[in-house]
């Protein structure tokens, strides 16, 4: 009988399969989906209070995943890379991620990390960069994203946002929370990002 984690992986894979984008399709085709489960203790964060609203706002194709995560939020291992000292208490109370698979996720994968990012309303995720190449797909709309030395640009739900290795990027939410699906590859998959705009622009 499928476990909660198998169901999570199934919904995550189905959400990715619905993305009409060559970069995402190529990445998904490289993923070996038969991954061993990693035993993790659940961890709950303040940002999980946004999940019911996120499930209402999510793209139709992403709604089964968002609703499943909302319904099982207290059984999953949520993480934070930063501390209050990095970005302040308001950010920490409204930020978190769920790694579905990777070097520290619910499923073991040493080649690619993938999961979900949550940001609450009216939050700025400041400029940061990392070695790993990153693909983001916002599953909710109303957010702005910046890359390199450029300005913030409004992004629709379902758009594919690609950050090359060590390119600085930032995210800003509006009056609604954000859930974004992410894929990391080609670098240390558990690395804490370097804060600031010191990456390639």
Helices and strands as residue ranges (DSSP letters): H 4-17, H 22-30, G 46-50, H 51-57, G 60-62, H 63-71, G 73-75, E 78-79, H 84-87, H 89-93, E 95-102, E 107-108, E 112-119, E 124-129, E 133-138, E 143-147, E 153-155, E 160-163, E 169-173, E 178-185, E 194-195
